[in-house]
Amino acid sequence: MPQDLKTIASFHAHVYYDQETRTEAELLRSWIGERFTVTLGRWHDVLVGPHERSMYQVAFAVEVFPKLVPWLMLNHGRLSVLVHPNTTEPLADHTAHALWIGAPLGIRGERLPETAEAELPLAPNTTPSLPA
């Protein structure tokens, strides 16, 4: 049987950068915060979790997906972005259920559990002031 869309509690977008693209990542982050009701996560200049490059996370509710993700497709520049649902299957969410915007990067799947509680949307820390 197909999975029900109701199993998606929220989404994450992981924006990856390196020393050469850090300024672009900063600009993209400010653009996102100006346009979308999301939770902008901390900068991770060192590798964390399953990620093989420096990144920050953008957490967002299911209803934000249809506006934010196409916008990221058009505005990511040279940055790679991993977008994944948050269900009860973190490993599958970051691999089989994920989509890449820009060049795909590696994910260290061994650092993710196969099952866990789905992450509900976090309280947004942005106040959009511009249209998407």
N, CA, C and O atoms as CSV, one atom per row, in Angstrom:
chain,resi,resn,atom,element,x,y,z
A,1,MET,N,N,0.842,-1.190,0.000
A,1,MET,CA,C,0.000,0.000,0.000
A,1,MET,C,C,0.886,1.252,0.000
A,1,MET,O,O,1.940,1.266,0.635
A,2,PRO,N,N,0.464,2.292,-0.704
A,2,PRO,CA,C,1.238,3.537,-0.682
A,2,PRO,C,C,1.159,4.203,0.690
A,2,PRO,O,O,0.190,4.038,1.431
A,3,GLN,N,N,2.203,4.954,0.999
A,3,GLN,CA,C,2.212,5.706,2.256
A,3,GLN,C,C,1.255,6.881,2.156
A,3,GLN,O,O,1.136,7.504,1.101
A,4,ASP,N,N,0.589,7.175,3.228
A,4,ASP,CA,C,-0.333,8.305,3.318
A,4,ASP,C,C,0.470,9.589,3.522
A,4,ASP,O,O,1.415,9.611,4.310
A,5,LEU,N,N,0.100,10.646,2.825
A,5,LEU,CA,C,0.790,11.929,2.989
A,5,LEU,C,C,0.708,12.447,4.415
A,5,LEU,O,O,1.528,13.268,4.826
A,6,LYS,N,N,-0.269,11.975,5.170
A,6,LYS,CA,C,-0.407,12.418,6.562
A,6,LYS,C,C,0.743,11.931,7.434
A,6,LYS,O,O,0.880,12.388,8.568
A,7,THR,N,N,1.574,11.018,6.937
A,7,THR,CA,C,2.729,10.569,7.716
A,7,THR,C,C,3.838,11.624,7.720
A,7,THR,O,O,4.792,11.511,8.489
A,8,ILE,N,N,3.723,12.643,6.875
A,8,ILE,CA,C,4.715,13.728,6.847
A,8,ILE,C,C,4.317,14.768,7.888
A,8,ILE,O,O,3.302,15.450,7.744
A,9,ALA,N,N,5.130,14.883,8.942
A,9,ALA,CA,C,4.858,15.836,10.021
A,9,ALA,C,C,5.365,17.237,9.683
A,9,ALA,O,O,4.775,18.232,10.105
A,10,SER,N,N,6.454,17.316,8.923
A,10,SER,CA,C,7.073,18.591,8.557
A,10,SER,C,C,8.150,18.297,7.516
A,10,SER,O,O,8.298,17.158,7.073
A,11,PHE,N,N,8.894,19.320,7.130
A,11,PHE,CA,C,9.994,19.176,6.174
A,11,PHE,C,C,11.233,19.891,6.686
A,11,PHE,O,O,11.152,20.807,7.504
A,12,HIS,N,N,12.371,19.456,6.190
A,12,HIS,CA,C,13.644,20.167,6.372
A,12,HIS,C,C,14.262,20.408,5.004
A,12,HIS,O,O,14.139,19.588,4.094
A,13,ALA,N,N,14.919,21.534,4.877
A,13,ALA,CA,C,15.824,21.794,3.756
A,13,ALA,C,C,17.196,22.028,4.392
A,13,ALA,O,O,17.327,22.856,5.293
A,14,HIS,N,N,18.201,21.315,3.934
A,14,HIS,CA,C,19.568,21.502,4.416
A,14,HIS,C,C,20.323,22.216,3.304
A,14,HIS,O,O,20.442,21.698,2.194
A,15,VAL,N,N,20.830,23.400,3.604
A,15,VAL,CA,C,21.562,24.217,2.633
A,15,VAL,C,C,23.045,24.033,2.924
A,15,VAL,O,O,23.530,24.382,4.000
A,16,TYR,N,N,23.758,23.479,1.943
A,16,TYR,CA,C,25.179,23.147,2.096
A,16,TYR,C,C,26.052,24.237,1.484
A,16,TYR,O,O,25.703,24.852,0.476
A,17,TYR,N,N,27.192,24.456,2.124
A,17,TYR,CA,C,28.123,25.481,1.659
A,17,TYR,C,C,29.543,25.075,2.028
A,17,TYR,O,O,29.766,24.157,2.817
A,18,ASP,N,N,30.490,25.781,1.437
A,18,ASP,CA,C,31.898,25.633,1.812
A,18,ASP,C,C,32.466,27.042,1.912
A,18,ASP,O,O,31.715,28.015,1.841
A,19,GLN,N,N,33.771,27.165,2.073
A,19,GLN,CA,C,34.368,28.500,2.217
A,19,GLN,C,C,34.090,29.375,1.004
A,19,GLN,O,O,33.888,30.582,1.139
A,20,GLU,N,N,34.080,28.780,-0.165
A,20,GLU,CA,C,33.868,29.531,-1.400
A,20,GLU,C,C,32.431,30.025,-1.551
A,20,GLU,O,O,32.193,31.068,-2.159
A,21,THR,N,N,31.471,29.275,-0.996
A,21,THR,CA,C,30.053,29.620,-1.200
A,21,THR,C,C,29.364,30.123,0.071
A,21,THR,O,O,28.145,30.294,0.072
A,22,ARG,N,N,30.104,30.361,1.139
A,22,ARG,CA,C,29.502,30.804,2.404
A,22,ARG,C,C,28.720,32.105,2.226
A,22,ARG,O,O,27.622,32.228,2.769
A,23,THR,N,N,29.245,33.064,1.493
A,23,THR,CA,C,28.550,34.329,1.294
A,23,THR,C,C,27.229,34.110,0.556
A,23,THR,O,O,26.228,34.752,0.877
A,24,GLU,N,N,27.219,33.215,-0.424
A,24,GLU,CA,C,25.969,32.893,-1.135
A,24,GLU,C,C,24.970,32.249,-0.188
A,24,GLU,O,O,23.772,32.521,-0.266
A,25,ALA,N,N,25.456,31.397,0.706
A,25,ALA,CA,C,24.578,30.746,1.686
A,25,ALA,C,C,23.979,31.774,2.643
A,25,ALA,O,O,22.813,31.668,3.023
A,26,GLU,N,N,24.769,32.759,3.028
A,26,GLU,CA,C,24.268,33.828,3.896
A,26,GLU,C,C,23.174,34.623,3.194
A,26,GLU,O,O,22.150,34.944,3.797
A,27,LEU,N,N,23.387,34.939,1.928
A,27,LEU,CA,C,22.392,35.693,1.172
A,27,LEU,C,C,21.109,34.888,1.008
A,27,LEU,O,O,20.014,35.413,1.207
A,28,LEU,N,N,21.241,33.623,0.648
A,28,LEU,CA,C,20.063,32.771,0.491
A,28,LEU,C,C,19.289,32.685,1.805
A,28,LEU,O,O,18.060,32.747,1.811
A,29,ARG,N,N,20.004,32.543,2.901
A,29,ARG,CA,C,19.368,32.469,4.221
A,29,ARG,C,C,18.555,33.734,4.518
A,29,ARG,O,O,17.427,33.648,5.003
A,30,SER,N,N,19.120,34.890,4.230
A,30,SER,CA,C,18.389,36.139,4.490
A,30,SER,C,C,17.176,36.253,3.565
A,30,SER,O,O,16.116,36.708,3.995
A,31,TRP,N,N,17.318,35.852,2.315
A,31,TRP,CA,C,16.180,35.873,1.389
A,31,TRP,C,C,15.052,34.968,1.889
A,31,TRP,O,O,13.881,35.346,1.844
A,32,ILE,N,N,15.409,33.767,2.367
A,32,ILE,CA,C,14.397,32.834,2.881
A,32,ILE,C,C,13.667,33.465,4.062
A,32,ILE,O,O,12.438,33.456,4.112
A,33,GLY,N,N,14.424,34.012,5.009
A,33,GLY,CA,C,13.822,34.622,6.194
A,33,GLY,C,C,12.928,35.804,5.882
A,33,GLY,O,O,11.956,36.052,6.595
A,34,GLU,N,N,13.246,36.539,4.819
A,34,GLU,CA,C,12.432,37.691,4.411
A,34,GLU,C,C,11.133,37.283,3.727
A,34,GLU,O,O,10.193,38.074,3.661
A,35,ARG,N,N,11.074,36.041,3.213
A,35,ARG,CA,C,9.962,35.634,2.359
A,35,ARG,C,C,9.072,34.516,2.891
A,35,ARG,O,O,7.933,34.369,2.451
A,36,PHE,N,N,9.586,33.723,3.841
A,36,PHE,CA,C,8.861,32.521,4.236
A,36,PHE,C,C,8.770,32.380,5.758
A,36,PHE,O,O,9.664,32.803,6.490
A,37,THR,N,N,7.690,31.788,6.205
A,37,THR,CA,C,7.498,31.484,7.620
A,37,THR,C,C,8.139,30.128,7.883
A,37,THR,O,O,7.530,29.083,7.651
A,38,VAL,N,N,9.369,30.161,8.366
A,38,VAL,CA,C,10.177,28.958,8.582
A,38,VAL,C,C,10.944,29.090,9.889
A,38,VAL,O,O,10.883,30.123,10.555
A,39,THR,N,N,11.658,28.049,10.246
A,39,THR,CA,C,12.606,28.104,11.353
A,39,THR,C,C,13.994,27.946,10.766
A,39,THR,O,O,14.337,26.892,10.231
A,40,LEU,N,N,14.792,28.997,10.868
A,40,LEU,CA,C,16.164,28.949,10.377
A,40,LEU,C,C,17.052,28.393,11.486
A,40,LEU,O,O,17.143,28.966,12.571
A,41,GLY,N,N,17.705,27.271,11.196
A,41,GLY,CA,C,18.576,26.627,12.175
A,41,GLY,C,C,19.945,27.270,12.235
A,41,GLY,O,O,20.267,28.181,11.472
A,42,ARG,N,N,20.744,26.765,13.169
A,42,ARG,CA,C,22.104,27.292,13.380
A,42,ARG,C,C,23.022,26.942,12.203
A,42,ARG,O,O,22.767,26.010,11.440
A,43,TRP,N,N,24.089,27.718,12.088
A,43,TRP,CA,C,25.155,27.410,11.138
A,43,TRP,C,C,25.966,26.255,11.713
A,43,TRP,O,O,26.326,26.265,12.890
A,44,HIS,N,N,26.245,25.280,10.891
A,44,HIS,CA,C,27.097,24.155,11.290
A,44,HIS,C,C,28.314,24.154,10.376
A,44,HIS,O,O,28.296,23.576,9.290
A,45,ASP,N,N,29.371,24.813,10.841
A,45,ASP,CA,C,30.611,24.889,10.052
A,45,ASP,C,C,31.428,23.611,10.164
A,45,ASP,O,O,32.369,23.406,9.398
A,46,VAL,N,N,31.077,22.760,11.106
A,46,VAL,CA,C,31.694,21.437,11.226
A,46,VAL,C,C,30.634,20.408,10.884
A,46,VAL,O,O,29.440,20.696,10.965
A,47,LEU,N,N,31.053,19.225,10.508
A,47,LEU,CA,C,30.113,18.191,10.099
A,47,LEU,C,C,29.277,17.732,11.285
A,47,LEU,O,O,29.797,17.484,12.373
A,48,VAL,N,N,27.965,17.623,11.055
A,48,VAL,CA,C,27.050,17.133,12.083
A,48,VAL,C,C,26.151,16.063,11.475
A,48,VAL,O,O,25.820,16.100,10.290
A,49,GLY,N,N,25.769,15.119,12.309
A,49,GLY,CA,C,24.837,14.079,11.883
A,49,GLY,C,C,25.269,13.405,10.601
A,49,GLY,O,O,26.437,13.051,10.441
A,50,PRO,N,N,24.327,13.225,9.684
A,50,PRO,CA,C,24.637,12.503,8.451
A,50,PRO,C,C,25.227,13.385,7.351
A,50,PRO,O,O,25.485,12.906,6.246
A,51,HIS,N,N,25.440,14.668,7.645
A,51,HIS,CA,C,25.823,15.617,6.596
A,51,HIS,C,C,27.330,15.637,6.373
A,51,HIS,O,O,28.114,15.665,7.321
A,52,GLU,N,N,27.716,15.624,5.101
A,52,GLU,CA,C,29.128,15.555,4.724
A,52,GLU,C,C,29.724,16.908,4.355
A,52,GLU,O,O,30.835,16.979,3.831
A,53,ARG,N,N,28.987,17.976,4.629
A,53,ARG,CA,C,29.468,19.323,4.336
A,53,ARG,C,C,28.833,20.274,5.341
A,53,ARG,O,O,27.797,19.967,5.932
A,54,SER,N,N,29.452,21.412,5.527
A,54,SER,CA,C,28.873,22.446,6.378
A,54,SER,C,C,27.493,22.805,5.859
A,54,SER,O,O,27.252,22.794,4.652
A,55,MET,N,N,26.571,23.129,6.791
A,55,MET,CA,C,25.205,23.407,6.371
A,55,MET,C,C,24.445,24.143,7.455
A,55,MET,O,O,24.891,24.248,8.598
A,56,TYR,N,N,23.279,24.651,7.064
A,56,TYR,CA,C,22.266,25.078,8.018
A,56,TYR,C,C,20.952,24.464,7.572
A,56,TYR,O,O,20.757,24.132,6.402
A,57,GLN,N,N,20.063,24.324,8.534
A,57,GLN,CA,C,18.775,23.694,8.273
A,57,GLN,C,C,17.681,24.748,8.210
A,57,GLN,O,O,17.710,25.735,8.945
A,58,VAL,N,N,16.727,24.529,7.334
A,58,VAL,CA,C,15.509,25.323,7.282
A,58,VAL,C,C,14.368,24.346,7.558
A,58,VAL,O,O,14.097,23.458,6.748
A,59,ALA,N,N,13.701,24.508,8.698
A,59,ALA,CA,C,12.577,23.641,9.053
A,59,ALA,C,C,11.287,24.361,8.680
A,59,ALA,O,O,11.151,25.565,8.895
A,60,PHE,N,N,10.331,23.599,8.113
A,60,PHE,CA,C,9.092,24.255,7.701
A,60,PHE,C,C,7.921,23.289,7.713
A,60,PHE,O,O,8.078,22.073,7.606
A,61,ALA,N,N,6.749,23.877,7.848
A,61,ALA,CA,C,5.509,23.108,7.901
A,61,ALA,C,C,5.138,22.615,6.510
A,61,ALA,O,O,5.569,23.172,5.501
A,62,VAL,N,N,4.336,21.566,6.477
A,62,VAL,CA,C,3.904,20.945,5.223
A,62,VAL,C,C,3.297,21.974,4.275
A,62,VAL,O,O,3.551,21.931,3.072
A,63,GLU,N,N,2.503,22.893,4.802
A,63,GLU,CA,C,1.823,23.857,3.928
A,63,GLU,C,C,2.759,24.895,3.307
A,63,GLU,O,O,2.350,25.612,2.394
A,64,VAL,N,N,3.999,24.991,3.778
A,64,VAL,CA,C,4.978,25.926,3.203
A,64,VAL,C,C,5.674,25.312,1.982
A,64,VAL,O,O,6.181,26.039,1.129
A,65,PHE,N,N,5.699,23.982,1.897
A,65,PHE,CA,C,6.407,23.272,0.829
A,65,PHE,C,C,6.091,23.789,-0.573
A,65,PHE,O,O,7.029,24.049,-1.327
A,66,PRO,N,N,4.805,23.956,-0.975
A,66,PRO,CA,C,4.521,24.319,-2.371
A,66,PRO,C,C,5.045,25.689,-2.802
A,66,PRO,O,O,5.147,25.960,-3.999
A,67,LYS,N,N,5.374,26.542,-1.856
A,67,LYS,CA,C,5.941,27.853,-2.199
A,67,LYS,C,C,7.464,27.870,-2.040
A,67,LYS,O,O,8.180,28.371,-2.907
A,68,LEU,N,N,7.949,27.320,-0.926
A,68,LEU,CA,C,9.388,27.391,-0.640
A,68,LEU,C,C,10.225,26.534,-1.583
A,68,LEU,O,O,11.239,27.005,-2.099
A,69,VAL,N,N,9.827,25.301,-1.816
A,69,VAL,CA,C,10.673,24.399,-2.598
A,69,VAL,C,C,10.834,24.868,-4.048
A,69,VAL,O,O,11.963,24.886,-4.536
A,70,PRO,N,N,9.766,25.249,-4.764
A,70,PRO,CA,C,9.986,25.794,-6.113
A,70,PRO,C,C,10.835,27.065,-6.095
A,70,PRO,O,O,11.632,27.297,-7.005
A,71,TRP,N,N,10.662,27.889,-5.053
A,71,TRP,CA,C,11.475,29.101,-4.934
A,71,TRP,C,C,12.950,28.731,-4.784
A,71,TRP,O,O,13.812,29.353,-5.406
A,72,LEU,N,N,13.247,27.708,-3.951
A,72,LEU,CA,C,14.630,27.250,-3.805
A,72,LEU,C,C,15.179,26.720,-5.122
A,72,LEU,O,O,16.356,26.916,-5.423
A,73,MET,N,N,14.336,26.047,-5.914
A,73,MET,CA,C,14.777,25.526,-7.211
A,73,MET,C,C,15.281,26.652,-8.116
A,73,MET,O,O,16.221,26.465,-8.889
A,74,LEU,N,N,14.658,27.802,-8.014
A,74,LEU,CA,C,15.025,28.933,-8.863
A,74,LEU,C,C,16.126,29.806,-8.271
A,74,LEU,O,O,16.767,30.555,-9.008
A,75,ASN,N,N,16.362,29.733,-6.970
A,75,ASN,CA,C,17.227,30.709,-6.302
A,75,ASN,C,C,18.402,30.117,-5.525
A,75,ASN,O,O,19.063,30.850,-4.790
A,76,HIS,N,N,18.687,28.824,-5.657
A,76,HIS,CA,C,19.763,28.200,-4.879
A,76,HIS,C,C,21.151,28.555,-5.375
A,76,HIS,O,O,22.130,28.338,-4.661
A,77,GLY,N,N,21.259,29.092,-6.575
A,77,GLY,CA,C,22.576,29.451,-7.110
A,77,GLY,C,C,23.483,28.241,-7.209
A,77,GLY,O,O,23.090,27.213,-7.761
A,78,ARG,N,N,24.706,28.353,-6.676
A,78,ARG,CA,C,25.672,27.239,-6.720
A,78,ARG,C,C,25.534,26.286,-5.532
A,78,ARG,O,O,26.301,25.331,-5.412
A,79,LEU,N,N,24.570,26.536,-4.663
A,79,LEU,CA,C,24.435,25.745,-3.443
A,79,LEU,C,C,23.637,24.471,-3.686
A,79,LEU,O,O,22.715,24.447,-4.501
A,80,SER,N,N,24.000,23.423,-2.977
A,80,SER,CA,C,23.225,22.183,-2.968
A,80,SER,C,C,22.257,22.244,-1.792
A,80,SER,O,O,22.605,22.697,-0.702
A,81,VAL,N,N,21.036,21.779,-2.038
A,81,VAL,CA,C,20.005,21.785,-1.003
A,81,VAL,C,C,19.340,20.411,-0.973
A,81,VAL,O,O,18.866,19.916,-1.995
A,82,LEU,N,N,19.312,19.807,0.204
A,82,LEU,CA,C,18.604,18.550,0.410
A,82,LEU,C,C,17.265,18.880,1.065
A,82,LEU,O,O,17.231,19.513,2.120
A,83,VAL,N,N,16.173,18.459,0.451
A,83,VAL,CA,C,14.838,18.650,1.014
A,83,VAL,C,C,14.300,17.265,1.359
A,83,VAL,O,O,14.308,16.359,0.525
A,84,HIS,N,N,13.834,17.111,2.598
A,84,HIS,CA,C,13.297,15.802,2.981
A,84,HIS,C,C,12.108,15.957,3.916
A,84,HIS,O,O,12.008,16.932,4.661
A,85,PRO,N,N,11.201,14.971,3.865
A,85,PRO,CA,C,10.087,14.975,4.801
A,85,PRO,C,C,10.555,14.479,6.163
A,85,PRO,O,O,11.600,13.839,6.276
A,86,ASN,N,N,9.793,14.771,7.169
A,86,ASN,CA,C,10.009,14.210,8.498
A,86,ASN,C,C,8.852,13.269,8.790
A,86,ASN,O,O,7.737,13.699,9.085
A,87,THR,N,N,9.138,11.981,8.703
A,87,THR,CA,C,8.174,10.937,9.025
A,87,THR,C,C,8.752,10.165,10.203
A,87,THR,O,O,9.580,10.699,10.940
A,88,THR,N,N,8.345,8.957,10.388
A,88,THR,CA,C,8.916,8.120,11.453
A,88,THR,C,C,10.092,7.296,10.944
A,88,THR,O,O,10.539,6.372,11.623
A,89,GLU,N,N,10.603,7.624,9.738
A,89,GLU,CA,C,11.701,6.882,9.117
A,89,GLU,C,C,12.848,7.819,8.714
A,89,GLU,O,O,13.000,8.119,7.530
A,90,PRO,N,N,13.661,8.288,9.679
A,90,PRO,CA,C,14.710,9.259,9.361
A,90,PRO,C,C,15.694,8.819,8.275
A,90,PRO,O,O,16.077,9.627,7.429
A,91,LEU,N,N,16.101,7.559,8.288
A,91,LEU,CA,C,17.043,7.091,7.270
A,91,LEU,C,C,16.421,7.196,5.881
A,91,LEU,O,O,17.039,7.746,4.970
A,92,ALA,N,N,15.230,6.687,5.713
A,92,ALA,CA,C,14.558,6.765,4.416
A,92,ALA,C,C,14.253,8.218,4.037
A,92,ALA,O,O,14.339,8.585,2.865
A,93,ASP,N,N,13.899,9.042,5.025
A,93,ASP,CA,C,13.597,10.450,4.736
A,93,ASP,C,C,14.791,11.166,4.114
A,93,ASP,O,O,14.626,11.956,3.185
A,94,HIS,N,N,15.990,10.894,4.621
A,94,HIS,CA,C,17.200,11.558,4.120
A,94,HIS,C,C,17.761,10.919,2.856
A,94,HIS,O,O,18.657,11.483,2.227
A,95,THR,N,N,17.249,9.752,2.474
A,95,THR,CA,C,17.792,9.044,1.306
A,95,THR,C,C,16.688,8.777,0.287
A,95,THR,O,O,16.566,9.518,-0.688
A,96,ALA,N,N,15.904,7.764,0.485
A,96,ALA,CA,C,14.891,7.343,-0.493
A,96,ALA,C,C,13.790,8.370,-0.703
A,96,ALA,O,O,13.273,8.491,-1.814
A,97,HIS,N,N,13.415,9.116,0.341
A,97,HIS,CA,C,12.300,10.068,0.240
A,97,HIS,C,C,12.759,11.494,-0.044
A,97,HIS,O,O,11.926,12.396,-0.139
A,98,ALA,N,N,14.040,11.714,-0.181
A,98,ALA,CA,C,14.593,13.069,-0.305
A,98,ALA,C,C,14.665,13.525,-1.756
A,98,ALA,O,O,14.644,12.721,-2.688
A,99,LEU,N,N,14.751,14.843,-1.916
A,99,LEU,CA,C,15.044,15.397,-3.241
A,99,LEU,C,C,16.195,16.377,-3.099
A,99,LEU,O,O,16.356,17.044,-2.077
A,100,TRP,N,N,16.993,16.441,-4.165
A,100,TRP,CA,C,18.148,17.335,-4.202
A,100,TRP,C,C,17.873,18.474,-5.164
A,100,TRP,O,O,17.349,18.274,-6.260
A,101,ILE,N,N,18.237,19.667,-4.735
A,101,ILE,CA,C,18.235,20.855,-5.595
A,101,ILE,C,C,19.702,21.217,-5.757
A,101,ILE,O,O,20.402,21.414,-4.763
A,102,GLY,N,N,20.173,21.305,-6.981
A,102,GLY,CA,C,21.601,21.486,-7.220
A,102,GLY,C,C,22.289,20.135,-7.211
A,102,GLY,O,O,21.637,19.094,-7.294
A,103,ALA,N,N,23.601,20.156,-7.111
A,103,ALA,CA,C,24.379,18.913,-7.155
A,103,ALA,C,C,24.120,18.066,-5.916
A,103,ALA,O,O,24.225,18.567,-4.796
A,104,PRO,N,N,23.780,16.777,-6.098
A,104,PRO,CA,C,23.598,15.903,-4.928
A,104,PRO,C,C,24.923,15.647,-4.220
A,104,PRO,O,O,25.967,15.527,-4.861
A,105,LEU,N,N,24.872,15.566,-2.904
A,105,LEU,CA,C,26.044,15.287,-2.086
A,105,LEU,C,C,25.810,13.975,-1.344
A,105,LEU,O,O,24.710,13.424,-1.381
A,106,GLY,N,N,26.810,13.493,-0.692
A,106,GLY,CA,C,26.666,12.265,0.074
A,106,GLY,C,C,25.963,12.491,1.401
A,106,GLY,O,O,25.988,13.585,1.965
A,107,ILE,N,N,25.337,11.430,1.881
A,107,ILE,CA,C,24.707,11.409,3.207
A,107,ILE,C,C,25.268,10.188,3.936
A,107,ILE,O,O,25.317,9.092,3.377
A,108,ARG,N,N,25.685,10.383,5.171
A,108,ARG,CA,C,26.195,9.272,5.975
A,108,ARG,C,C,25.008,8.588,6.661
A,108,ARG,O,O,24.691,8.861,7.819
A,109,GLY,N,N,24.371,7.700,5.915
A,109,GLY,CA,C,23.168,7.037,6.382
A,109,GLY,C,C,23.342,6.237,7.652
A,109,GLY,O,O,22.391,6.061,8.413
A,110,GLU,N,N,24.559,5.746,7.893
A,110,GLU,CA,C,24.795,4.952,9.099
A,110,GLU,C,C,24.620,5.775,10.368
A,110,GLU,O,O,24.548,5.213,11.461
A,111,ARG,N,N,24.550,7.094,10.240
A,111,ARG,CA,C,24.365,7.972,11.399
A,111,ARG,C,C,22.893,8.257,11.692
A,111,ARG,O,O,22.572,9.012,12.610
A,112,LEU,N,N,22.008,7.652,10.913
A,112,LEU,CA,C,20.577,7.893,11.084
A,112,LEU,C,C,19.864,6.627,11.535
A,112,LEU,O,O,20.172,5.538,11.051
A,113,PRO,N,N,18.916,6.756,12.455
A,113,PRO,CA,C,18.129,5.590,12.839
A,113,PRO,C,C,17.115,5.247,11.748
A,113,PRO,O,O,16.699,6.114,10.980
A,114,GLU,N,N,16.729,3.999,11.691
A,114,GLU,CA,C,15.692,3.616,10.730
A,114,GLU,C,C,14.335,4.144,11.151
A,114,GLU,O,O,13.537,4.540,10.301
A,115,THR,N,N,14.056,4.158,12.452
A,115,THR,CA,C,12.770,4.657,12.935
A,115,THR,C,C,12.977,5.608,14.109
A,115,THR,O,O,13.934,5.481,14.873
A,116,ALA,N,N,12.062,6.557,14.235
A,116,ALA,CA,C,12.059,7.536,15.329
A,116,ALA,C,C,10.733,8.286,15.260
A,116,ALA,O,O,9.969,8.127,14.308
A,117,GLU,N,N,10.468,9.103,16.273
A,117,GLU,CA,C,9.268,9.923,16.214
A,117,GLU,C,C,9.442,10.981,15.128
A,117,GLU,O,O,10.532,11.522,14.945
A,118,ALA,N,N,8.358,11.270,14.410
A,118,ALA,CA,C,8.407,12.298,13.382
A,118,ALA,C,C,8.560,13.665,14.041
A,118,ALA,O,O,7.964,13.929,15.085
A,119,GLU,N,N,9.361,14.529,13.427
A,119,GLU,CA,C,9.593,15.866,13.980
A,119,GLU,C,C,8.484,16.811,13.540
A,119,GLU,O,O,8.324,17.093,12.352
A,120,LEU,N,N,7.731,17.288,14.501
A,120,LEU,CA,C,6.659,18.236,14.205
A,120,LEU,C,C,7.270,19.579,13.831
A,120,LEU,O,O,8.431,19.835,14.153
A,121,PRO,N,N,6.513,20.443,13.156
A,121,PRO,CA,C,7.058,21.751,12.784
A,121,PRO,C,C,7.513,22.522,14.017
A,121,PRO,O,O,6.835,22.524,15.045
A,122,LEU,N,N,8.643,23.164,13.907
A,122,LEU,CA,C,9.158,24.009,14.979
A,122,LEU,C,C,8.493,25.380,14.888
A,122,LEU,O,O,7.970,25.754,13.838
A,123,ALA,N,N,8.514,26.115,15.977
A,123,ALA,CA,C,7.966,27.469,15.950
A,123,ALA,C,C,8.821,28.317,15.010
A,123,ALA,O,O,10.038,28.377,15.180
A,124,PRO,N,N,8.211,28.971,14.023
A,124,PRO,CA,C,8.995,29.796,13.087
A,124,PRO,C,C,9.733,30.915,13.820
A,124,PRO,O,O,9.212,31.502,14.768
A,125,ASN,N,N,10.945,31.195,13.366
A,125,ASN,CA,C,11.706,32.313,13.931
A,125,ASN,C,C,11.931,33.398,12.897
A,125,ASN,O,O,12.843,34.216,13.023
A,126,THR,N,N,11.087,33.397,11.870
A,126,THR,CA,C,11.187,34.418,10.830
A,126,THR,C,C,9.873,35.191,10.759
A,126,THR,O,O,8.813,34.677,11.117
A,127,THR,N,N,9.963,36.408,10.300
A,127,THR,CA,C,8.785,37.233,10.057
A,127,THR,C,C,8.893,37.753,8.628
A,127,THR,O,O,9.526,38.782,8.395
A,128,PRO,N,N,8.286,37.059,7.669
A,128,PRO,CA,C,8.431,37.467,6.271
A,128,PRO,C,C,7.998,38.918,6.054
A,128,PRO,O,O,6.971,39.357,6.572
A,129,SER,N,N,8.794,39.648,5.284
A,129,SER,CA,C,8.479,41.040,4.986
A,129,SER,C,C,8.404,41.290,3.480
A,129,SER,O,O,8.015,42.375,3.049
A,130,LEU,N,N,8.780,40.279,2.675
A,130,LEU,CA,C,8.756,40.409,1.217
A,130,LEU,C,C,7.954,39.261,0.623
A,130,LEU,O,O,7.866,38.198,1.237
A,131,PRO,N,N,7.370,39.446,-0.554
A,131,PRO,CA,C,6.671,38.321,-1.191
A,131,PRO,C,C,7.692,37.307,-1.709
A,131,PRO,O,O,8.828,37.645,-2.044
A,132,ALA,N,N,7.239,36.047,-1.760
A,132,ALA,CA,C,8.090,34.987,-2.283
A,132,ALA,C,C,8.335,35.238,-3.746
A,132,ALA,O,O,9.034,34.462,-4.397
